[in-house]
Amino acid sequence: MAEFIIKSRKRKDYTQFTARIETDILENIKKIVKDNNLISINEFINDCLKFAIDNLKITNDEDNDLKKSG
């Protein structure tokens, strides 16, 4: 019979938040998590959000106008 093994993990602080995700994006997320044997959808989404925030570049309308005319 298989044993039930509990692994201690560092406890993280989470806040429950509801957001709408486009159906095709969610299906793609589920596939990525399953195909790569990742821990969870939540962990994957959190990692993606951290990456996006860390690599975020914000431009303002003035920057966009310069690119169009330049």
C-alpha positions as CSV (number, residue, x, y, z in Angstrom):
1,M,0.0,0.0,0.0
2,A,1.3,3.5,-0.8
3,E,2.3,5.7,2.0
4,F,0.9,9.2,2.6
5,I,3.9,11.5,2.9
6,I,3.6,15.0,4.1
7,K,6.4,17.3,3.0
8,S,6.9,20.5,4.9
9,R,6.9,23.6,2.7
10,K,7.6,27.2,3.5
11,R,4.2,28.8,4.3
12,K,3.3,31.7,2.0
13,D,0.9,34.5,2.6
14,Y,-2.0,34.3,0.2
15,T,-5.0,36.4,-0.4
16,Q,-8.1,34.9,-2.0
17,F,-8.9,37.0,-5.1
18,T,-11.3,36.3,-7.9
19,A,-10.5,37.3,-11.5
20,R,-11.8,36.4,-14.8
21,I,-9.4,34.7,-17.2
22,E,-10.1,34.1,-20.9
23,T,-11.2,30.5,-21.4
24,D,-8.4,29.7,-23.9
25,I,-5.8,31.2,-21.7
26,L,-7.0,29.1,-18.7
27,E,-7.0,25.9,-20.8
28,N,-3.5,26.7,-22.0
29,I,-2.4,27.2,-18.3
30,K,-3.9,23.9,-17.3
31,K,-2.1,22.1,-20.1
32,I,1.2,23.7,-19.3
33,V,0.8,22.7,-15.6
34,K,-0.2,19.2,-16.4
35,D,2.4,18.6,-19.2
36,N,5.2,19.9,-17.1
37,N,4.1,18.2,-13.8
38,L,4.1,21.6,-12.0
39,I,3.1,21.9,-8.4
40,S,-0.2,23.8,-9.0
41,I,-2.0,26.2,-11.3
42,N,-1.9,28.8,-8.5
43,E,1.9,28.5,-8.2
44,F,2.3,28.8,-12.0
45,I,0.1,31.8,-12.2
46,N,1.9,33.5,-9.3
47,D,5.3,32.8,-11.0
48,C,4.0,34.2,-14.3
49,L,2.7,37.4,-12.6
50,K,6.0,37.9,-10.8
51,F,7.9,37.5,-14.0
52,A,5.5,39.9,-15.8
53,I,5.8,42.5,-13.1
54,D,9.6,42.2,-12.9
55,N,9.9,42.7,-16.6
56,L,7.2,45.3,-17.1
57,K,7.9,48.4,-19.2
58,I,5.4,51.2,-19.1
59,T,5.2,53.8,-21.8
60,N,3.0,56.8,-21.8
61,D,1.1,58.4,-24.7
62,E,4.0,60.8,-25.3
63,D,6.5,57.9,-25.8
64,N,4.1,56.2,-28.3
65,D,3.7,59.5,-30.2
66,L,7.5,59.8,-30.5
67,K,7.8,56.3,-31.9
68,K,5.1,56.9,-34.5
69,S,6.7,60.2,-35.7
70,G,10.3,59.1,-35.4
